[in-house]
Amino acid sequence: MNGFQEISPLQLQENPFDLIGRQWALLTAADETGANTMTISWGGVGVLWGKQVVFAFVRPQRHTLPFMEHAGRFTLSFFDESYREKLSYCGTVSGRDEDKIAKCGFTVHQEDGAVCFHEARLALVCRKLYVQDLKEECFTDPKVALQNYAEKDYHRMFIGEIEKVLKAVD
Ligand SMILES: Cc1cc2nc3c(=O)[nH]c(=O)nc-3n(C[C@H](O)[C@H](O)[C@H](O)COP(=O)(O)O)c2cc1C
């Protein structure tokens, strides 16, 4: 189990394409009933409105969505390769059916009302700034919409300001 030290986003030495697209993350949000987490591999980090931000995309059928809508903050947690199986599980089973956090044996770390996990090697604590559904008519390449949204279940985009970067310390 890790303790965390806070570092500045500018101290991050990660490749975002590898970090999010290949290593994957757990997107976690909480309400007064508890927290839910799901695996994501689409999203980004960048700069918007003069702030360091995260972009995350959640389909409407995800159990995590109402938590994301309710919460003022959300987190992205990143793990080392030994957690790949747990991330696969959190990306295939719904929190509607199982308590994924308990089943994975994760230890909850609370940070400013947000939830991340002590087992993570890195966590981004984000304050929600902007929420918008992707729209069919906004795709400039209709193939992308066809290939990704056969069910017309367009992602809801969440943009969050990175308030804290928590790096594991041994
Ligand atoms: C590698 C991987 C990446 C995923 N990326 C996303 C994503 O970016 N957005 C999304 O809505 N679902 C994504 N999913 C699917 C959700 O993680 C999955 O449907 C999960 O079971 C939802 O859990 P929930 O119902 O508890 O929210 C991904 C799944 C995997 C395995």
The ligand as an SDF file (V2000), in Angstrom:
LIG
                    3D

 31 33  0  0  0  0  0  0  0  0999 V2000
   -9.3250   -1.0620  -21.4740 C   0  0  0  0  0  0  0  0  0  0  0  0
  -10.7170   -0.5180  -21.2850 C   0  0  0  0  0  0  0  0  0  0  0  0
  -10.9510    0.8100  -21.5470 C   0  0  0  0  0  0  0  0  0  0  0  0
  -12.2250    1.3650  -21.3950 C   0  0  0  0  0  0  0  0  0  0  0  0
  -12.4260    2.6920  -21.6420 N   0  0  0  0  0  0  0  0  0  0  0  0
  -13.6500    3.2350  -21.4630 C   0  0  0  0  0  0  0  0  0  0  0  0
  -13.8590    4.6360  -21.6540 C   0  0  0  0  0  0  0  0  0  0  0  0
  -12.9350    5.4150  -21.9180 O   0  0  0  0  0  0  0  0  0  0  0  0
  -15.1260    5.1070  -21.5120 N   0  0  0  0  0  0  0  0  0  0  0  0
  -16.1860    4.2830  -21.1980 C   0  0  0  0  0  0  0  0  0  0  0  0
  -17.3340    4.7560  -21.1020 O   0  0  0  0  0  0  0  0  0  0  0  0
  -16.0000    2.9510  -20.9890 N   0  0  0  0  0  0  0  0  0  0  0  0
  -14.7620    2.4220  -21.0950 C   0  0  0  0  0  0  0  0  0  0  0  0
  -14.5650    1.0950  -20.8610 N   0  0  0  0  0  0  0  0  0  0  0  0
  -15.6930    0.2440  -20.4440 C   0  0  0  0  0  0  0  0  0  0  0  0
  -16.0190    0.3400  -18.9540 C   0  0  0  0  0  0  0  0  0  0  0  0
  -14.8450    0.3350  -18.1620 O   0  0  0  0  0  0  0  0  0  0  0  0
  -16.9000   -0.8650  -18.5720 C   0  0  0  0  0  0  0  0  0  0  0  0
  -18.0980   -0.8380  -19.3080 O   0  0  0  0  0  0  0  0  0  0  0  0
  -17.1690   -0.9490  -17.0820 C   0  0  0  0  0  0  0  0  0  0  0  0
  -17.6270   -2.2590  -16.7830 O   0  0  0  0  0  0  0  0  0  0  0  0
  -18.1820    0.0700  -16.6160 C   0  0  0  0  0  0  0  0  0  0  0  0
  -18.3830   -0.1090  -15.2430 O   0  0  0  0  0  0  0  0  0  0  0  0
  -19.5730    0.5890  -14.4530 P   0  0  0  0  0  0  0  0  0  0  0  0
  -20.8660    0.1100  -15.0580 O   0  0  0  0  0  0  0  0  0  0  0  0
  -19.3710    0.1290  -13.0370 O   0  0  0  0  0  0  0  0  0  0  0  0
  -19.4000    2.0760  -14.6150 O   0  0  0  0  0  0  0  0  0  0  0  0
  -13.2970    0.5310  -21.0000 C   0  0  0  0  0  0  0  0  0  0  0  0
  -13.0550   -0.8240  -20.7420 C   0  0  0  0  0  0  0  0  0  0  0  0
  -11.7780   -1.3480  -20.8660 C   0  0  0  0  0  0  0  0  0  0  0  0
  -11.5200   -2.8090  -20.5650 C   0  0  0  0  0  0  0  0  0  0  0  0
  1  2  1  0
  2  3  1  0
  2 30  2  0
  3  4  2  0
  4  5  1  0
  4 28  1  0
  5  6  2  0
  6  7  1  0
  6 13  1  0
  7  8  2  0
  7  9  1  0
  9 10  1  0
 10 11  2  0
 10 12  1  0
 12 13  2  0
 13 14  1  0
 14 15  1  0
 14 28  1  0
 15 16  1  0
 16 17  1  0
 16 18  1  0
 18 19  1  0
 18 20  1  0
 20 21  1  0
 20 22  1  0
 22 23  1  0
 23 24  1  0
 24 25  2  0
 24 26  1  0
 24 27  1  0
 28 29  2  0
 29 30  1  0
 30 31  1  0
M  END
$$$$
